[in-house]
Amino acid sequence: MKIEEVPQERGAISGNFHEVCYAVDDDGHYVLRASAGWEPKNIANKQVWEVIEQEIAKTLKGIHTGKLSPLAFHMAKNQMNTRLLAQYAGYSRWRVKRHLKPAVFKRLTPAVLERYSDIFGITLKQLQQFPEKI
Protein backbone atom coordinates (compact mmCIF):
# COMPACT_ATOMS: atom_id res chain seq x y z
CA MET A 1 0.00 0.00 0.00
CA LYS A 2 1.09 3.55 -0.53
CA ILE A 3 1.87 5.94 2.31
CA GLU A 4 -1.38 7.85 1.85
CA GLU A 5 -3.35 4.55 1.97
CA VAL A 6 -2.17 3.54 5.46
CA PRO A 7 -5.43 3.19 7.44
CA GLN A 8 -6.07 5.75 10.17
CA GLU A 9 -9.46 4.58 11.50
CA ARG A 10 -9.05 4.81 15.27
CA GLY A 11 -10.78 2.07 17.23
CA ALA A 12 -12.14 2.09 20.77
CA ILE A 13 -9.69 -0.57 21.92
CA SER A 14 -6.51 0.87 20.45
CA GLY A 15 -7.08 4.35 21.91
CA ASN A 16 -4.06 6.54 21.18
CA PHE A 17 -1.81 3.62 20.30
CA HIS A 18 -0.55 3.07 16.79
CA GLU A 19 0.89 0.06 15.04
CA VAL A 20 3.64 0.09 12.48
CA CYS A 21 2.83 -0.83 8.89
CA TYR A 22 4.95 -1.06 5.79
CA ALA A 23 4.06 1.33 2.99
CA VAL A 24 5.61 2.25 -0.33
CA ASP A 25 6.88 5.82 -0.73
CA ASP A 26 6.94 7.88 -3.94
CA ASP A 27 10.31 6.35 -4.90
CA GLY A 28 8.99 2.79 -4.58
CA HIS A 29 10.88 2.04 -1.35
CA TYR A 30 9.32 0.37 1.67
CA VAL A 31 9.04 2.66 4.66
CA LEU A 32 7.49 2.29 8.10
CA ARG A 33 4.35 4.31 8.84
CA ALA A 34 2.16 4.52 11.92
CA SER A 35 -1.41 3.32 11.53
CA ALA A 36 -4.27 4.05 13.91
CA GLY A 37 -6.01 0.91 12.62
CA TRP A 38 -8.77 0.07 10.20
CA GLU A 39 -12.42 -0.80 10.65
CA PRO A 40 -12.36 -4.60 10.03
CA LYS A 41 -9.52 -5.03 12.52
CA ASN A 42 -11.24 -2.78 15.06
CA ILE A 43 -14.45 -4.83 14.77
CA ALA A 44 -12.54 -8.11 15.20
CA ASN A 45 -10.68 -6.77 18.25
CA LYS A 46 -13.94 -5.61 19.82
CA GLN A 47 -15.51 -9.04 19.30
CA VAL A 48 -12.51 -10.81 20.81
CA TRP A 49 -12.53 -8.57 23.88
CA GLU A 50 -16.24 -9.26 24.35
CA VAL A 51 -15.48 -13.00 24.44
CA ILE A 52 -12.64 -12.42 26.93
CA GLU A 53 -14.95 -10.35 29.17
CA GLN A 54 -17.55 -13.14 29.04
CA GLU A 55 -14.91 -15.66 30.09
CA ILE A 56 -13.84 -13.45 32.99
CA ALA A 57 -17.48 -13.01 34.06
CA LYS A 58 -17.99 -16.80 33.92
CA THR A 59 -14.86 -17.29 36.00
CA LEU A 60 -16.00 -14.73 38.58
CA LYS A 61 -19.32 -16.54 38.85
CA GLY A 62 -17.40 -19.77 39.56
CA ILE A 63 -15.39 -18.01 42.26
CA HIS A 64 -18.48 -16.51 43.90
CA THR A 65 -20.20 -19.91 43.95
CA GLY A 66 -17.14 -21.48 45.61
CA LYS A 67 -16.12 -23.66 42.67
CA LEU A 68 -12.94 -21.77 41.72
CA SER A 69 -10.13 -20.02 43.57
CA PRO A 70 -9.01 -16.42 42.91
CA LEU A 71 -6.19 -17.90 40.83
CA ALA A 72 -8.78 -18.64 38.12
CA PHE A 73 -9.66 -14.94 37.87
CA HIS A 74 -6.04 -13.92 37.37
CA MET A 75 -5.60 -16.63 34.76
CA ALA A 76 -8.68 -15.45 32.83
CA LYS A 77 -7.69 -11.81 33.16
CA ASN A 78 -4.24 -12.59 31.75
CA GLN A 79 -5.65 -14.94 29.10
CA MET A 80 -3.85 -17.99 30.46
CA ASN A 81 -4.87 -21.61 30.57
CA THR A 82 -3.53 -24.23 32.96
CA ARG A 83 -0.88 -25.39 30.49
CA LEU A 84 0.58 -21.92 30.04
CA LEU A 85 0.51 -21.06 33.75
CA ALA A 86 2.09 -24.43 34.57
CA GLN A 87 4.93 -23.68 32.14
CA TYR A 88 5.53 -20.24 33.64
CA ALA A 89 5.36 -21.54 37.21
CA GLY A 90 7.38 -24.69 36.60
CA TYR A 91 4.53 -26.87 37.91
CA SER A 92 2.62 -29.71 36.33
CA ARG A 93 -0.78 -28.91 34.84
CA TRP A 94 -2.31 -31.28 37.39
CA ARG A 95 -0.86 -29.19 40.23
CA VAL A 96 -2.12 -25.91 38.76
CA LYS A 97 -5.59 -27.46 38.31
CA ARG A 98 -5.55 -28.40 42.00
CA HIS A 99 -4.67 -24.83 42.92
CA LEU A 100 -7.87 -23.71 41.19
CA LYS A 101 -9.86 -25.40 43.95
CA PRO A 102 -10.68 -22.92 46.75
CA ALA A 103 -9.83 -25.34 49.59
CA VAL A 104 -6.44 -26.18 48.07
CA PHE A 105 -5.70 -22.54 47.23
CA LYS A 106 -6.29 -21.49 50.85
CA ARG A 107 -3.60 -23.94 52.01
CA LEU A 108 -0.91 -22.90 49.51
CA THR A 109 2.42 -21.95 51.01
CA PRO A 110 3.67 -18.36 50.76
CA ALA A 111 6.39 -19.55 48.35
CA VAL A 112 3.83 -20.97 45.91
CA LEU A 113 1.62 -17.88 46.19
CA GLU A 114 4.64 -15.66 45.63
CA ARG A 115 5.55 -17.58 42.48
CA TYR A 116 2.06 -16.96 41.11
CA SER A 117 2.05 -13.30 42.14
CA ASP A 118 5.41 -12.80 40.40
CA ILE A 119 4.05 -14.34 37.21
CA PHE A 120 1.03 -12.02 37.20
CA GLY A 121 3.05 -9.00 38.38
CA ILE A 122 0.84 -8.39 41.41
CA THR A 123 1.18 -8.52 45.19
CA LEU A 124 0.26 -11.53 47.34
CA LYS A 125 -2.76 -9.61 48.62
CA GLN A 126 -3.94 -8.85 45.08
CA LEU A 127 -3.51 -12.52 44.14
CA GLN A 128 -5.97 -13.50 46.82
CA GLN A 129 -8.54 -10.89 45.79
CA PHE A 130 -10.96 -10.64 42.90
CA PRO A 131 -13.59 -8.09 41.86
CA GLU A 132 -17.32 -8.54 42.38
CA LYS A 133 -17.85 -8.11 38.64
CA ILE A 134 -15.95 -6.81 35.62
Helices and strands as residue ranges (DSSP letters): G 3-5, E 19-24, E 30-35, H 39-64, H 70-77, H 82-89, H 93-99, H 102-106, H 110-120, H 124-127
